[in-house]
Amino acid sequence: MKKSKKIDSRPALSKGQKDALFQSALLDAPIYKLIAQSEISIEHFRELDFYLWCIWEVADRFYKRQQRLPALKELRIELEQRMDDPQDYLDDDVVEDITDFYKELKALDEPPLGKDTAREYLQQFFREKAWRATGHLASAQSKIPVSIIEALDTVKADIAAAESLSAEAIPSPFDQKQYDPLTVTSNLTPYGVPFIDAYLGGGGIAGEVYLLLGPSGSAKTTLSQQLSISLAALQMAKWEHGNKRQSLGMSYFVSYEMPGHEIMARLYANFAQINVQKFLEGAPLAKGLDMSPQDQVLFAKAIEYGVRVPSEKERYEHAKKRLSNNWRLLDYSGMSLNEDDMPNPGKGSGLWPEIANQIAADMESYKRQGKKRHVAGIFIDYIGIMAHRHCQFHDKDPSRFIRLVCAEAPQNARSYLSYRFRCPVLLVHQLNAAAAKLKPGQVADMGDAAESKTMSHNCNAVFVVSQPTQDEHRLVRINRQKGRRMPGMGSVVLQVQGQYARVREVNDLWSWDDLTREFIPQTSMDVRYRQEKEETEPKPMRFDGQEFELFGFES
């Protein structure tokens, strides 16, 4: 009888070796990428304990989404968000134990496995897996697989994976070329609102998060929506100037407080300069040569210069056409744009992943259509309501979780939105009750944010707006209280034009007096001269800073 040839074999990986491979994956990004490319999942490490299983699963999801390993704080947030799933089995004690374990893991004195050792372990792992599969096929006690071909293909895939690892190149994590300031083009994104762009040193930057604070009724929503509209208009003009060959920047406005139909009414009121009440009350828009009394006052100079003012209907159709291309509303108020639809209180309670997924789905739909689109800016109004609705829907204790959601809002905005979509993000939040008691024009401190004193310190720039004056002028004052890369600037006086859902800079007409703590009209000679010069020198009329001119309409 012919003797069978003896097969040389190596011992299987021990549990300690598997643990070392697993820990190295969590501590060293290149090794993790090597393992991820090998398509190893937690199912391959069944011998590991429960804590390692959970950490791997959460870290793996985070890596696939962010293309990097999570820090301890980010891992804890991910684990806590998993508890929101009613089918999940993690409780507070388990999350505490897992994060403590991860903290100890990150503090290990022993360095991760070397790349060569990690490759050797992975090769041995796949050989062991392939050998077990062949042994399973040859076992008399096992059932015959339905498809021998598919079973053998699986074994071949494991063998091929083991042999290909030796030639797999691991990119260096210390590639400094991508950070060379001389090779990086400017990534400033202007918003098109002069004083905000000046505050930001020219515009927003991808990866940065800004915070707009103010008491209730201080035009925070008005200003943030105006920024989103102006950004969309600028991106559209830039796209058209490039003959529509480049990518078109999208502006996303996320509303948690104000229902969608009101946001849309304010959208068209702002861009087309039509009284917002006409949209809210369903009043007919003026057509043809008919001009409303408000238009006669608003465009008095244009009429005086003999420029034909488009009717309300024309301005509305123009605004609708321009903004439908790259301005998007994410209505998370729980209501619907259609009054016949049932309200959806759960919509918008998923926090940052829900926003990211909806924007990503929108980007993917454009990609399938062959259209080039990118995210130019995201605006979220506002964090306090966002936290409240999340707690209410998931039956969480507001006294405990609202502060947590608010405090972590800037970093979550970076991780889920700003870094992922390479765009700046503006957050809107309310001041606390004490700050809301200040007199009109008095600006509170950025640390007086409701529910969270740390939120402001985690943002790249913080703008604080005051209470408006209770007169026909409706004046507010805004300043920037934080901004590391931006030049210093004083406060700016704004006028809230509620009927048109916009604010207007009026520094040339009003100033703030620190002694009297009130707004005073400008009376200097240079201001008077400048005003007289503007009255005597006709100039092309524009819709108050918007991107289209009156001359753009046919007479």
NUPADO-203941 format. One record per residue (C-alpha): y, x, z. Coordinates in steps of 0.001 Angstrom, whole numbers, plus 500000, padded with zeros to 6 digits. Layout:
BEGIN
YXZ;...
***
This chain:
BEGIN
500000500000500000;503327501347498976;505662502021501824;509026500372501638;511949502703501518;513647503111504855;517207501867504836;519749503884506767;521791501638508999;524772502020511243;525261500247514554;527300497056514347;530819497042515688;530870496667519449;533003494055521166;535329496837522306;535794498006518740;536518494459517569;539019494049520420;540711497305519420;540924496185515794;542341492831516865;544910494327519232;546009496871516634;546634494042514203;549005492396516692;550805495603517603;551148497295514229;552489495457511188;550851497701508518;547418497277510121;548005493541510406;548906493411506718;545732495331505893;543647492806507818;545548489842506371;544972491138502836;541274491366503667;541347487624504450;539938488033507940;540582485034510166;539925484232513795;536531482812512809;535404486392512208;536049487290515854;534017484643517677;533209486994520536;536839487288521582;538038485293524577;540168482147524465;543544483852524990;543042486264522098;541905483364519913;545142481441520570;547362484482520116;545700485359516825;546052481832515481;549749481526516348;550579485086515237;548732484535511970;550711481362511180;553963483096512114;553170486104509912;552344483950506893;555638482114507306;557975484990508250;556102488021506844;556408489803510177;554779489755513607;556354487589516329;558202489026519301;557187487835522748;559944485198522915;559112483923519436;555423483755520303;556178481703523412;558278479270521380;555460478897518850;552942478210521620;555207475638523256;555743473889519939;551986473661519541;551948471573522711;553957468936520856;550831468101518876;548977465282520700;545681466742519468;546447470135520990;544750471246524158;547282473791525422;549122472941528629;551934474719530489;549610476876532585;547658478035529540;550863478976527701;552039480934530745;548717482796530927;548679483526527193;552234484848527140;551568486990530226;548515488388528492;550528489084525351;553197490805527436;550555493084528937;549152493710525468;552567494767524176;552963497102527171;549697498996526564;550103502754526740;547372503314524178;548697503316520606;547128501044517979;544266502320515897;545133504737513158;545148503388509610;542049505376508684;540160504151511750;541224500572511060;539923500880507473;536631502309508733;536197499453511218;537003496880508539;534515498443506134;531842498391508804;532723494809509651;532261493601506064;528994495556505663;527700493959508848;528789490537507594;527063491070504231;523868492351505897;523706489318508176;524157487036505164;521246488668503297;519144488537506428;519903484864506757;518797484229503164;515555486150503656;514678484517506961;511715482131506783;513198480018509550;516475479361507733;516989476618505209;517221477472501523;520848477229500405;521689474604497829;523015477264495501;521422480712495618;524090481947493181;526963480939495454;525254482487498487;524741485772496659;528331485687495414;529476485497499019;527435488565499892;528802490415496857;532363489508497882;531821490992501342;530386494185499830;533279494444497363;535801493922500154;534224496756502160;534232499173499238;537754498372498083;539328499048501463;539093502813501106;541429502703498088;543854500184499594;547291501726500069;549273500709503134;553050500636502549;555161502616504967;557059500468507487;559841503060507482;561114502648503932;564821503316504416;565810502825500774;566126499081501199;568744499633503923;570945502038501949;574463500516502087;575379502135498770;572579500313496951;573039496889498556;575370494517496735;577824492362498645;576155489259500041;579285487460501241;579211483729500554;582707482193500779;582894478612501995;586087477809500087;588028476784503209;590667479518503539;590993479867507312;587203479853507887;586673482484505182;589460484552506746;587836484197510181;584541485432508672;586065488377506827;585567486794503417;582632484445503954;579217483954505493;576375486465505341;572649485773505056;570926486178508399;573971485138510428;574380481973512515;577779480489513371;578667477926516024;581397475280515901;582285473883519342;584636471097520323;584961467996522495;584004464562521262;586350463290518555;587731466722517646;586730466542513944;583677468829514272;581617466697511888;584585466353509550;585125470115509387;581445471011509036;580954468466506257;584102469676504506;582691473226504631;579412472061503127;581184470167500329;583527473044499519;580589475484499463;578730473263496988;581818473017494764;582323476798494741;578669477434493959;578823474924491108;581953476560489662;580319480003489889;577181478685488190;579127477116485340;581248480245484925;578009482177484348;576993479708481618;574343478242483945;572064481242483474;571980482360487094;570640480584490161;572651477638491500;573407477719495236;572460474605497225;574331473293500267;572267471368502875;573882469140505510;571596468061508380;572855465033510312;571301464039513637;574089461832514959;575844460069512093;573697457813509849;573268458702506218;575324455907504678;578361456939506748;577900460616505864;577817459723502160;580946457587502515;582761460512504121;581403462815501394;583069460869498602;586194460165500646;586651463905501147;585979465077497604;587646462228495696;590427461545498240;589648457865498609;590076456069501913;586704456139503674;587123452519504809;586760451383501205;583217452747501153;582317451520504640;583648448010503988;582407447796500395;585897447225498985;586283447570495194;587740450799493816;590860450727491652;590205451180487921;592209452177484857;595943452489485366;595936450525488619;596978452642491600;596538451684495205;599551452008497534;597792454928499215;597415456750495884;601092456241495106;601970458035498346;599228460674498104;600017461685494525;603779461094494574;604537464590493255;601994464293490453;603562460986489390;607010462577489565;605895465417487272;604406462933484816;600780463929485429;598292461107484995;596383460565488238;592755459535487717;591894456166489228;589764455806492330;586797454809490173;587201457910487999;587530460201491008;584458458654492605;582342459081489457;583573462657489099;582654463470492724;579270461808492384;578454463808489257;579620467135490689;577951466913494087;574650465346493040;573530468685491610;573671470958494635;574710469057497790;571862467625499854;571777465429502940;568925465621505435;569358462333507323;567715462825510728;569661460066512470;566583457836512504;568299455264510303;568037454758506568;570440454802503634;568875451494502621;569578448728505135;566349446977504115;564215449911505267;562831450141508770;564468452783511018;562417455921511592;563172457318515079;560583460065514615;562324461577511624;564151464683512732;562243465150515991;560218468096514683;563120470510515171;563341473681513090;559976473610511273;560749470135509930;564110471245508514;562559474387507011;559674472470505451;561945469864503862;564236472503502351;561236474535501191;559775471440499522;563077470858497729;563130474472496526;559532474180495360;560306471033493358;563052472894491487;560686475786490850;558131473436489291;560868472063487033;561741475583485911;565203475469487511;566719478438489340;567969477394492763;568658479127496070;570007478040499451;573694478974499820;574275477448503256;572846475100505895;574948472956508284;573421471222511340;575330468458513160;574646468608516023;572369470567518409;572799468309521452;571562465170519654;568839467246518018;567512468239521452;567829464711522902;565943463053520057;563197465651520208;562692465085523946;562772461306523638;560241461158520831;557824463583522485;558277462087525963;559591465325527432;561730465675530519;565319466085529195;566472467916532318;564000470670531507;563685470866527743;567187470073526416;568633473283527821;565716475232526376;566155473764522868;569919474374522933;569683477914524298;567128478938521675;568883477159518794;570647480259517357;567503482399517265;565417479547515878;568060478948513210;567735482610512233;563938482722512227;563227479405510509;566261479045508245;568681481939507867;566102484717507405;563661482605505437;566173481191502942;568565484193503042;571660482163503823;574185481652506647;573689478700509007;576446476779510816;575553474903514011;577738472188515510;577673471475519240;579735469678521837;581641471064524813;580802469996528340;582611467258530266;584996469657532035;586190471182528740;586618467724527221;589289466945529860;591679469559528475;594906468351526910;595329468165523110;595784471641521664;594232473462524623;591139475356523453;588200475686525850;586091478788526379;583010479197524193;580851479377527338;581697475745528098;579099474423525649;577199471382526894;573599471948528089;573686475687527412;576067478477528373;574019481095526518;574090479460523082;577457480940522132;576425484481523044;573484484356520613;575623483471517572;577380485862515216;580662483953515306;581918481076517450;584741478687516515;586249476390519150;588423473412518241;590681471451520606;591268467771521252;593563466184518627;596998464859519488;597087461094519880;599924460481517428;600395460037513699;600096463807513103;596581464197514625;596937467968515154;594165470213516481;593960473937517105;590990476129516203;590283479762517027;587437482212516687;586275483521520031;583468485766518794;582960487802515636;581896491444515611;582309492326511939;585344490078511375;589029491042511711;591062489683514588;592984486476513958;595053484069515984;594554480328516230;595094478005513258;596741474581513427;594941471833511527;595754468235510746;592909465734510873;593119463326507952;590557460813509138;591102458370506299;589977461068503827;587362462662506135;588987466085505971;591147468567507837;594146470373506376;595670473680507472;599322473124508498;600303476498509953;603412476502507769;604558473231509351;603378473475512975;602661476142515553;601270476224519080;603582477198521933;601703478839524789;604612478280527197;605035474553526713;601345474016525851;602187471794522916;602591471806519150;606106472451517839;607402472114514240;608241475312512348;611998475816511896;612249479433510715;614380480260507661;611539481726505639;609474478564506087;612404476378505001;613007478613501992;609364478494501016;609307474707501290;612485474345499169;611046476704496567;607877474664496301;609946471517495762;612001473031492936;609214474833491045;606618472521489479;603045473778489614;599642472469488511;598606469709490882;595238469978492614;593348467634494833;594370469468497998;592315472619497543;589300471095495867;587751472909492910;588866470523490144;592396469971488859;594174466830487790;594463468453484386;590681468367484126;590823464629483388;591689463277479997;594992461471479733;
***
